[in-house]
């Protein structure tokens, strides 16, 4: 499962140009789906590494966007998933 999950995350990251930055509804769905995948990773280190990678990619797409702001939507969703457990 882990290898398949990592492949899926890599594929999504490779398609980074498809991030719906300027469509709020699609962007929220994109963050929800990505957070759901990241939450399935086994270790906290893996989850945080993926959050950092995605946030970095967002910063490259939106010059001047702080890394913490880019990571915020995923971190919020991951925290909400932990509370539900």
BALUMZA-101480 format. One record per residue (C-alpha): x negated, y, z negated; residue in one letter; residue number from 0; chain. Coordinates in Angstrom, 2 decimals, always signed. Layout:
N
X; Y; Z; code; pos; unit
X; Y; Z; A; NUM; A
...
END
This chain:
85
X; Y; Z; code; pos; unit
+0.00; +0.00; +0.00; X; 0; A
-2.73; +2.43; -0.93; X; 1; A
-4.51; +2.10; +2.43; X; 2; A
-1.26; +2.66; +4.31; X; 3; A
-0.43; +5.65; +2.12; X; 4; A
-3.86; +7.17; +2.71; X; 5; A
-3.48; +6.65; +6.46; X; 6; A
-0.13; +8.43; +6.36; X; 7; A
-1.62; +11.34; +4.43; X; 8; A
-4.56; +11.54; +6.86; X; 9; A
-2.14; +11.58; +9.80; X; 10; A
-0.10; +14.38; +8.23; X; 11; A
-3.25; +16.34; +7.51; X; 12; A
-4.47; +15.85; +11.08; X; 13; A
-1.17; +17.33; +12.28; X; 14; A
-1.73; +20.41; +10.14; X; 15; A
-0.73; +22.63; +13.01; X; 16; A
+2.81; +21.41; +12.46; X; 17; A
+3.15; +23.03; +9.03; X; 18; A
+6.34; +25.12; +9.28; X; 19; A
+4.85; +28.19; +7.61; X; 20; A
+7.46; +30.70; +8.71; X; 21; A
+10.61; +28.57; +8.42; X; 22; A
+11.46; +28.44; +4.71; X; 23; A
+13.84; +25.47; +4.85; X; 24; A
+11.52; +23.30; +6.93; X; 25; A
+8.51; +24.39; +4.86; X; 26; A
+10.24; +23.34; +1.62; X; 27; A
+11.12; +19.96; +3.13; X; 28; A
+7.52; +19.56; +4.29; X; 29; A
+6.18; +20.28; +0.79; X; 30; A
+8.76; +17.90; -0.74; X; 31; A
+7.79; +15.05; +1.58; X; 32; A
+4.07; +15.62; +1.11; X; 33; A
+4.39; +15.81; -2.67; X; 34; A
+6.37; +12.57; -2.65; X; 35; A
+3.53; +10.83; -0.80; X; 36; A
+0.81; +12.34; -2.99; X; 37; A
+2.70; +11.33; -6.14; X; 38; A
+2.43; +7.69; -5.04; X; 39; A
-1.37; +7.75; -5.21; X; 40; A
-2.70; +5.69; -8.09; X; 41; A
-5.07; +8.07; -9.81; X; 42; A
-4.80; +11.66; -10.94; X; 43; A
-8.17; +12.34; -9.27; X; 44; A
-6.80; +11.16; -5.92; X; 45; A
-3.67; +13.26; -6.31; X; 46; A
-5.62; +16.41; -7.18; X; 47; A
-8.10; +15.81; -4.36; X; 48; A
-5.22; +15.66; -1.86; X; 49; A
-3.61; +18.78; -3.30; X; 50; A
-6.95; +20.56; -2.90; X; 51; A
-7.36; +19.33; +0.70; X; 52; A
-3.88; +20.45; +1.71; X; 53; A
-4.29; +23.79; -0.08; X; 54; A
-7.62; +24.33; +1.68; X; 55; A
-6.00; +23.58; +5.04; X; 56; A
-3.25; +26.11; +4.29; X; 57; A
-5.86; +28.74; +3.39; X; 58; A
-7.53; +28.17; +6.75; X; 59; A
-4.19; +28.68; +8.52; X; 60; A
-3.29; +31.80; +6.53; X; 61; A
-6.37; +34.00; +6.07; X; 62; A
-6.46; +35.71; +2.69; X; 63; A
-4.12; +33.19; +1.02; X; 64; A
-5.59; +32.35; -2.40; X; 65; A
-6.28; +28.65; -2.97; X; 66; A
-4.20; +28.65; -6.17; X; 67; A
-1.20; +30.05; -4.30; X; 68; A
-1.60; +27.46; -1.54; X; 69; A
-1.76; +24.63; -4.10; X; 70; A
+1.16; +25.93; -6.17; X; 71; A
+4.08; +24.39; -4.27; X; 72; A
+2.56; +20.90; -4.36; X; 73; A
+1.46; +21.18; -7.99; X; 74; A
+4.94; +22.34; -9.02; X; 75; A
+6.56; +19.41; -7.25; X; 76; A
+4.11; +16.88; -8.70; X; 77; A
+4.69; +18.24; -12.20; X; 78; A
+8.46; +18.02; -11.72; X; 79; A
+8.12; +14.39; -10.62; X; 80; A
+6.08; +13.58; -13.74; X; 81; A
+8.73; +15.12; -15.99; X; 82; A
+11.42; +12.94; -14.36; X; 83; A
+9.48; +9.74; -15.10; X; 84; A
END
